[in-house]
Amino acid sequence: MELLSERFVRAFNSLFEQWDAQAVSLWNISGEPCSGSAIDGSEFERPENNPAITCDCSYNDGTTCHITQMYATNSLAIYSWP
C-alpha cells in the first residue's frame, strides 16, 4: 500500500496534539494512519476508538488509502471527506 506522506502524518498528529487527544493502541498514528482500527471494520464512534479515522484502501487496485472519516469527541465534530 502507498503510505500517507510523512508531511501529512505530521499535520495529522499536530491536530490531535492541539485537541489533547491520544490515538488508541490499535491505530498506528506515528507511522501509517491507515492501519489497525482505521481499516479493520472497528465501530467508528465507540468510546474506546476516540480519536478515530476510517480509511478506504480500495484505490489503485488496493495499493492507495484515503482517510474518509475522522472523529474526536474533543473536537465536538465528525468530519467526512468525499
Secondary structure as UniProt FT lines:
FT   HELIX           6..18
FT   TURN            19..20
FT   TURN            25..26
FT   TURN            29..30
FT   HELIX           36..38
FT   TURN            44..45
FT   HELIX           47..49
FT   STRAND          52..59
FT   TURN            60..63
FT   STRAND          64..72
FT   HELIX           73..75
FT   STRAND          77..80
//
